Each structure stands twice: as structure tokens, then as C-alpha cells.
Amino acid sequence: MPVAIRSAARGKSGFDLEDFLRASAVMVDRALDRFLPGPNTRPATIHKAMRYSLFAGGKRLRPALCLAAARACGGREVDALPLACAVECVHTYSLIHDDLPAMDNDDFRRGKPTSHKVFGEGIAILAGDALLTQAFEIAAQSRARPRYAHDQFILELARASGSLQLVAGQVADLEAEGKAITPAHLRYIHERKTSALLRCAARLGGMSANCTPAQLRALTDFGYHVGLAFQVIDDILDVTQTSEKLGKTAGKDLTAQKATYPALLGLEKSRRIAARLTEKAFAALRPLGGRADALAALARYLLRRDH
């Protein structure tokens, strides 16, 4: 286990989440800097745009989840690192495209002007395209494991990113704007728009550690429920926090008549749903034992976060 991550395991409960998140973010940022072309590599504009969004100060929760899943299965973070970076590239591409005028039309992301505000819509679209492609180039540098052939890592990432999952969620979200939908339809959107990539991050982390089928099932269940809880809480924060706190425009979901849990079910019921989903995520971790301390801490953090 790399020293930077090992130092996170301390404190009364035996685990310090803030240290873990800081250490994993440093590790991921250094790796991403190595994996991406330099900012002055020709054509410089696209590489500067890619790096602008990728290094805009995100919490790196998806890579942290991937590294924590590897840890939970007895693996090494260094083996999961390319996959953690690949997931973050997919996530960042999705944010760049989500913020475009043709999609959510947002001017701020992570407290900074969005990509299209800085580089123009054309370069923003291409930066997203390039990051999606970069994700697979990075994932291709991961090592096969005895239980998991190299192509399984690529297939896992492709399925989570494609028209049946991540893209499907965004399509369903766009088509639901201004319409009355059922709770089941809203769950479909969140399962794909948010939960799919978080579940993928957990599964890839376990696979990098050569996890057993039972461990992979536990990680899949955990990632699914944490992903749904994450999006429900995101919906809640959009109507309860300020733009300064969120680092993006607050109240955009309501203005755009987006399908959200608070809009459909109200704030209190939404909070209860988030709590239930998180409890299911905790239950999924039981087969993993004490090594799942980082995953459990991440789940607790996601439930109580305020931005």
C-alpha cells in the first residue's frame, strides 16, 4: 500500500477519512498529470481545456471509491490507480457536456466558470470528447488479474459510460424536464445518470484487487445504493444550499423544471430515502469485514455532506 494512503489509517476508529481523501486526491492528481498530454502539447487549446476541467478542484470521490474498494478486497491502490483515473476522466467529460447550453446551461462548476464559458462551446465539446477517449487509453494501462482479463476492465467502463447507463440517464433527464413523472422513472434516471459510474468505480477497484465473486457482488450492491443516495442528496442540496456553498448555480433544477426527489416527493421524504439507501449501502459492506473501513466512511460522508 502506498505510504500516502497508509498514513490515513489512524484515529479512534482506526480510520481518518479526511486524510484518506486528501492522500488519494494527491495520488490521483499526480497520476492524471502523468497520463494527460501537457498543457502546451499541440494543439495546446484542447489540452489546456481538458486540464482546466479535470483539475478544477473536484473532491475526487469516484477515484477515492475505486481505491477504497481495492483496499477492501486486500489489493493495492497502485494497481487500481489507472482505473480510478479513467473513471474521473469519464466523470469530468460528463460534467463538461452537462454544463453546455444545449444541456443544463450552467455558468459555474466547482466554483469556477464552466468550460464553455472559458473556451467556447466548440472546444468544450471537444474537451469532453477527448477526456472520454483518454479514459479508455488510461484504463488500457491497467494490469490483468487472475480472475479478470484485461478486456473486462475496458468492458466495465464502456458499459457504465454508454447509451444504456450514463448517457441513458442524461437522455431520460432531458426528456423529463417540465413533465410529470413517476418515482420509478425518477429512480431510472438516477440509477443511470449517477449510480452507474459510482458502481463502476467500486467494481473496478475490487477487480483490480482480484476480488472474489462474493466481494464483487458486495461492491456492486454498495456502489448502487451509495450512487442513488448521492444523487438524492445532490437534489436536496440544490434547493437548500447557496451557489457559493455548492460551487455551482443553486436552484437550477427547479428553474429548469428538472425531475428531482424534492420536487416529486418533498424534502423530508427525500431525506428519509437518502438515509434508507445509505443504510442499504452499509449492509452491503458486511461481507467485506474490517477492510471496508474506507468505504463505510465514504458512505457516511456522502450522507452528511453539505455541498
QUIHU-V878567 format. One record per helix or strand. SS is the DSSP state (H for helix, E for strand). FROM is the first residue (numbers start at 1). LEN is the number of residues. If there is no record, write none. Layout:
# QUIHU-V878567
ss:from:len
SS:FROM:LEN
SS:FROM:LEN
This chain:
# QUIHU-V878567
ss:from:len
H:3:4
H:17:19
H:44:11
H:61:12
H:77:22
E:108:2
E:112:2
H:115:5
H:121:19
E:145:1
E:148:1
H:150:12
H:166:11
H:183:26
H:213:28
H:243:4
H:252:4
H:261:5
H:267:18
H:286:19
